[in-house]
Structures are given as C-alpha cells and as structure tokens.
C-alpha cells in the first residue's frame, strides 16, 4: 500500500520541481518591472502585462527567431546528410584495417575540443570563402560539433539494418544509391528523427560561434540577442524571461510532432 502511494507522490514531486522554473519564467515574463524587483517573491503576477513581449517585437525578435530557424535547420540537414553517408561508409564499406577506428577517434577528438580552439582557423576559412557575417557561414562552422555528433549517433542505427535486406535489393539490380534511399533510410527513420532532434537542439542553443562570426545585429540568432539583454548597468529580467519562453516553443512543438518516431529512436530504432 505504501509503495502504491509513494511512487505517484514521488512522480508528482519530481514533476513539480521540473515545472517550477518554467512557471516562474512564464510568470516573470508577464510581470511589470516593479513586481520582479520587489523583495516579496510571488510566483504569479498580480497585474499581468504584455509589455515585455511588445518590447521584444519592437527589438526585432521575429527576425532573430527566423535567423535561428534558418541556421539550425540548415546545419541539422547538412550534418544529418553528411553524417549518414559517413556512418554508412564506416559500417558497410571494407576500409583498410583500423581505418574506421582511426577516423572515429579523430571525430571524437574534434567533438571533445573546446569550440574556441578552432575559432581562429574557422575565421580564416570563412574570410577566404567570403562567408564572414553570414548565416551560411554559421551553417558551415556549426558542422564542427554537429557532424561528429551525427556520425556517432547514426553508426548504431546503420548497424541495426540487416545486411540481408540490402543483399536482396542488390540481387534485384538496385544500385548503391537505390539501396540507401529505398532500404536503409526507411528502416533508419526513427534513428534519423532522434538524431535530427538532438542536432537541432545543439544548433539552436549554440552561442560561441554565433557571437564570434556574426557582427550585424539584424543577423543575430536568439542566443546572441539574449546576451544583449544583460548589460553592466541592468539585467532586463522581464524580456529575458519572455524570450526564454519564446525560444523554447519551436523545439517543444517539434518534439511534440515527432514524439512517436523520437521514442522509437531512443528505444533503438528497429523493432
């Protein structure tokens, strides 16, 4: 009897702890400044206002969100495409002895390196290509950490695809491209969805490269714009809470749409 009561009570407690910061953030986003600087702590506002959201709209928040969407989806698609090809080659092709392991160690080394270590070489590359201060340049440099992550994630899902399916397609005359598109990719769909969601979250929250390589305010992504709300003289808590809530909506909406495939991907992809 105690176990039956303890388990749901613990679940409710954990849920409340997780939701408390979110409720506090949303409540602060609709509080007038006099309330969130008051020594009296109130979770919900006494006089709700939308002034912080109106200020964000006036600051061009919609343009910053569009920039983040373009960069995040672009970098995710590029990393997913290149990562799938690399993972497929590592699993299916007969590479020289230990070449696949050496490549994976190299990828892991890049993944573990601090982003600032590669800042100067990447700056030189973008300047040579004429991509400094462009969203296309951000899509390119985000591959430094997005691509290694995609390769490591997709390796297991490629291994889960039975080789017999590809051999059967090969006997029917299917080319390598046809086998990948019509056999491997459909069976890997849950894994591709799970990897894409993680990549999108990584790119959506990226700050260092966006700060270093974008100077024009109209091209700022959400993380770099958020940094402008914290100054030496003042922290704009109302707008920070409002933009935090706004920035979380696209990711939450995406996860809600692909929840079924995401769950299958976490469970291992193939059944």
C-alpha positions in Angstrom: 0.0 0.0 0.0 2.8 2.4 0.9 4.6 1.6 -2.4 1.4 2.4 -4.4 1.2 5.8 -2.7 4.9 6.6 -2.6 5.5 6.1 -6.3 2.9 8.6 -7.6 3.8 11.0 -4.8 7.4 11.0 -5.9 6.4 11.4 -9.5 4.3 14.4 -8.7 7.2 15.9 -6.6 9.7 15.5 -9.4 7.2 17.0 -11.9 6.6 20.0 -9.6 10.4 20.5 -9.2 10.9 20.4 -13.0 8.0 22.7 -13.8 8.7 25.3 -11.1 11.4 27.2 -13.1 9.2 27.1 -16.2 6.2 28.5 -14.3 8.5 31.1 -12.7 9.9 32.1 -16.1 6.5 32.5 -17.7 5.2 34.4 -14.6 8.1 36.8 -14.7 7.6 37.4 -18.4 4.2 38.9 -17.7 5.1 40.8 -14.6 5.7 44.6 -14.6 9.2 45.6 -13.5 8.1 46.8 -10.1 7.0 43.2 -9.2 10.0 41.2 -10.2 12.4 43.6 -8.4 10.2 43.5 -5.3 11.6 41.8 -2.2 8.3 39.9 -1.9 8.5 36.8 -4.0 5.3 36.0 -6.0 5.2 33.1 -8.4 2.4 34.6 -10.5 2.0 38.3 -11.4 -0.6 40.5 -9.5 -1.0 42.8 -12.5 -0.2 40.8 -15.7 1.3 42.8 -18.6 2.5 42.1 -22.1 4.9 44.9 -22.2 8.0 42.7 -22.4 6.7 40.8 -25.4 5.8 44.1 -27.1 9.3 45.4 -26.4 10.8 42.2 -27.9 8.7 42.6 -31.0 9.9 46.1 -31.3 13.5 44.9 -30.9 13.0 42.5 -33.9 12.7 39.2 -32.1 10.8 37.7 -35.0 13.8 38.3 -37.3 16.2 36.8 -34.8 14.0 33.7 -34.5 13.9 33.4 -38.3 17.7 33.6 -38.3 17.9 30.8 -35.7 15.5 28.7 -37.6 17.4 29.1 -40.9 20.8 28.3 -39.3 19.6 25.5 -37.1 17.6 23.6 -39.8 20.3 24.2 -42.4 23.1 22.9 -40.1 21.0 20.0 -39.0 20.2 18.9 -42.6 23.8 19.2 -43.6 25.1 17.3 -40.6 22.4 14.6 -41.0 23.1 14.2 -44.7 26.9 14.0 -44.4 26.7 12.1 -41.1 24.6 9.4 -42.7 27.0 8.9 -45.6 30.0 8.7 -43.3 28.2 6.3 -40.9 27.1 4.1 -43.8 30.6 4.0 -45.2 32.2 3.1 -41.9 29.7 0.2 -41.3 29.3 -1.2 -44.8 32.4 -0.5 -46.9 35.6 -2.5 -46.5 38.0 0.1 -45.3 41.7 -0.6 -44.6 42.5 -2.2 -41.3 41.8 0.1 -38.3 41.0 3.0 -40.7 37.4 3.2 -39.4 38.6 3.2 -35.8 41.2 5.9 -36.5 38.5 8.0 -38.2 36.2 7.7 -35.3 38.9 8.6 -32.8 39.6 11.7 -34.9 35.9 12.6 -35.0 35.7 12.1 -31.2 38.8 14.3 -30.7 37.2 17.1 -32.7 33.9 16.7 -30.7 35.7 16.9 -27.4 37.8 20.0 -28.3 36.6 23.3 -26.9 34.9 25.4 -29.7 37.2 28.4 -29.0 40.2 26.2 -30.0 39.1 26.2 -33.7 37.9 29.8 -33.7 40.9 31.3 -35.5 41.2 28.6 -38.2 37.5 28.8 -38.8 37.7 32.6 -39.1 40.4 32.3 -41.7 38.3 29.8 -43.7 35.2 31.9 -43.6 37.1 35.0 -44.6 38.6 33.1 -47.5 35.2 31.9 -48.6 33.6 35.3 -48.1 31.2 33.9 -45.6 32.0 36.0 -42.6 29.0 37.7 -41.0 26.6 35.4 -43.0 24.1 32.8 -41.9 25.6 30.4 -44.5 28.9 30.7 -42.7 27.3 29.8 -39.4 25.7 26.7 -41.0 29.2 25.7 -42.1 31.0 26.2 -38.9 28.3 24.5 -36.8 29.4 21.3 -38.5 32.5 21.3 -36.3 30.4 19.8 -33.5 27.2 18.8 -35.3 28.8 16.4 -37.8 30.8 14.3 -35.3 27.7 14.0 -33.1 25.6 12.9 -36.2 28.2 10.3 -37.2 28.4 8.7 -33.7 24.6 8.7 -33.3 23.9 7.2 -36.7 26.5 4.4 -36.5 24.4 2.2 -34.3 21.3 2.7 -36.4 23.1 1.8 -39.6 24.4 -1.4 -37.9 20.8 -2.3 -36.9 19.8 -2.5 -40.6 20.1 -6.2 -41.6 22.6 -6.7 -44.5 20.3 -9.3 -45.9 17.9 -6.6 -46.9 20.5 -4.8 -49.0 21.8 -8.0 -50.5 18.2 -8.9 -51.6 17.9 -5.4 -53.2 21.3 -5.9 -54.9 20.2 -9.2 -56.4 17.2 -7.3 -57.9 19.6 -4.9 -59.6 19.4 -2.0 -57.2 22.3 0.4 -57.2 24.1 1.7 -54.1 22.1 4.9 -54.1 18.8 3.0 -54.5 19.7 0.6 -51.7 20.4 3.5 -49.4 17.3 5.5 -50.3 14.7 2.7 -50.6 16.1 0.2 -48.0 18.4 1.8 -45.4 16.8 5.2 -44.9 13.2 3.9 -44.4 14.4 1.4 -41.8 16.5 4.1 -40.1 13.8 6.7 -39.9 13.3 6.6 -36.1 17.1 6.9 -35.7 17.3 9.8 -38.2 14.4 11.6 -36.3 16.1 11.2 -32.9 19.5 12.4 -34.3 17.8 15.3 -36.1 16.1 16.5 -32.9 19.4 16.4 -30.9 21.2 18.2 -33.7 18.5 20.8 -33.9 18.8 21.5 -30.1 22.6 21.7 -30.3 22.4 24.2 -33.2 19.5 26.1 -31.7 21.4 26.8 -28.4 24.9 27.4 -30.0 26.3 30.7 -28.8 30.2 31.0 -29.1 30.5 30.7 -32.9 27.4 32.9 -33.5 29.0 35.6 -31.2 32.4 35.4 -33.0 31.3 35.3 -36.6 28.2 37.5 -36.7 28.6 41.2 -36.2 25.5 42.6 -37.9 22.6 42.9 -35.3 20.0 42.1 -37.9 21.7 38.7 -38.4 21.9 37.8 -34.7 20.5 34.4 -33.7 18.4 34.1 -30.5 21.3 33.2 -28.1 23.4 36.2 -29.2 20.4 38.5 -29.0 19.7 37.2 -25.5 23.2 38.2 -24.4 22.5 41.8 -25.3 19.8 41.9 -22.6 22.4 41.5 -19.9 24.5 44.7 -19.5 26.8 46.3 -17.0 24.1 48.6 -15.8 21.0 46.4 -15.9 19.6 43.0 -16.5 16.3 43.0 -18.3 14.6 40.2 -16.4 11.2 40.6 -17.9 12.5 40.4 -21.5 14.9 37.6 -20.6 12.0 35.5 -19.3 9.8 36.4 -22.3 12.5 35.5 -24.8 13.3 32.3 -22.9 9.7 31.2 -23.2 9.5 32.2 -26.8 12.8 30.4 -27.7 11.6 27.1 -26.2 8.4 27.0 -28.2 9.8 25.8 -31.6 11.7 22.9 -30.0 8.8 21.9 -27.9 6.5 22.0 -30.9 8.9 19.9 -33.0 9.3 17.3 -30.3 5.6 17.1 -29.9 5.2 16.5 -33.7 7.9 13.8 -33.9 7.3 12.2 -30.5 6.4 8.8 -31.8 9.5 8.5 -34.0 11.7 10.0 -31.3 10.6 7.4 -28.8 11.3 4.6 -31.2 14.7 6.1 -31.9 15.6 6.2 -28.2 14.5 2.6 -27.9 16.9 1.5 -30.6 15.2 2.3 -33.9 14.3 -1.1 -35.3 11.9 -3.5 -33.7 
